[in-house]
Amino acid sequence: MAEVTREQTLDALQNGWATYVDRYHALTPETQTEFLQKQGFARFADLLGHVTAWWQEGEMVINGILKDPEYKWASYDVDAFNAQAVRRFNDLEEPDVVNSFNLARISFVTLVHDLPEEAFGSDKITSWLHADVIEHLQDHDIS
């Protein structure tokens, strides 16, 4: 697993993810449609709900590891988790999902900011940070 630092994680959350919604809305309607099709989501709110759900899960797991280094998280059926995340936000309009996304992002920023330095020596924690924040941003990159 690639090493990840507090600074890299905060940069992704405070720059890459913080501007994500605005960058999407800056795209032409045609480009938005193409982007969502490529990403496999019907609505931008579905994509944001998916990211939000993973951040919330990651925060729960990281807090569990902090309390107990032997913490075991559930085995994930990623497709089922993603489908459930989309269903969870399905009845909400985009502004409401954007609000949930922003609140989850701010919560994750606080978590990362407050992590003890030793947390960045834990492969369990850094692998979650890398996957949830950095790799996930790359997976859903808006070019």
N, C-alpha and C positions, 0 to 999 in steps of 0.2 A: 504494500500500500504506500502510495506517495505520502510524504510528510505534509502536514498542513499546519499552518501557524494561526495564531489568533488574528494577526494582521491580515492574512489572506482571507480568512473566513469573514472578518468584519468588512473588508473591502468588497467582497462579493455581495454581502447583505446590504451594505450601505451605499453601494454604487450600482453594481450590476442589477440586483433585485429591486432596489429602491426606484430605479428608473424604468423598470420593466413595463409597467402599465402604460406609461407615457410613450415609450418607444413603440409599443404595439399600436397605440392609437395614432401615432404619426405615420403609420403605413397606409397606403391607399386601400380602399375597401377590397380591391381585387387581390392585393398582396396579403391582406389579412386572411382572406378566404384560403388562399394557397398555403399560407403558413399553418393555419389550423388543420387543413387537410393533411399536410405533411406530418404534423405532430400527432394526428389521430384523434382530434377533439372536434366536436360539433360547434362548441361555443368557446369563446375566450374565457368565460366564467368557469367552464369545465376544467380548462387547463390550470387556472388559478386555484380552483378547489383542490385539484390533484396535488399541486405544490404545497398548498396550505396544510392538507392532511398529512403529508410526509413530514413537514416541519413540526407539526404538533406531535406526531409519533416520535420523531427524532428527539425532541425536547424531553418527552416522557422517558425514553430509553436512556438518554444521557444523564438525566436526573437519577434514574434507577442505578446506573453504574457509579455515579458519585456517592450514592448512599451505600452501595454494596458492590465492590469490584467484581464479585462473582455473579452479578445480576444476569439473568438469562431472559432475553426478549423472545417474543413469539417467532415461530417460523412463519415467513410470509409467503403467501401466494400473491405475487406482485400484481398479476392481472386482476385478481379478485379485490385486492386492496384498492387498486386504482378505480375499478368499477364502483366500489362502495363509496369512494371519495367523491366521484362524479355524482352519484345518486344523492349523497348527503347535501350537496349544494344545488341540486337540480331545480328546486322550486324557487331559488333566489334569483333576483335580477342581478345583472353585472355589478352595479354600484355596491350592492350588499356583499357580494363575493369579494370585490376589491377591498372593501373595508375589512373583511375577515382576513384576507391575504396580508394587508398592511399591519393589522394587529398581531398576526402570527409572526411576521417579519420582525417587528419591534420587540416582541417577546424573545425571539431567537437572538437578536442583537444583544439584549440584556443578558441572556444566558451565557453567550460567548464572552461578553465583556467581563462577566463576573466569575468565569471559570478559574479555578486555581491553576497556577502555572503547571503543576504536576499533571493536570488533565491532558495536556498536550503531549505527555509521554505515554498515554494510554492508547494502544492501537484500537481498542474498542471505540473510544470516544472520537479519535481522529478519523477513523473510517466512517463513522456516522456523519461527522462534519463535512468530510470530503464528498460523500455521496449526496447528502441532503442539500448542501449549499453550493459547492463548487462544481461538481460533476453535473448536478441537476441543472444548473444555469447553462452549462455547455450543451446539455441534451436539448434544452428548450431555447437555444440562442435565437435572438431576433437580430438578424443581420440587416 
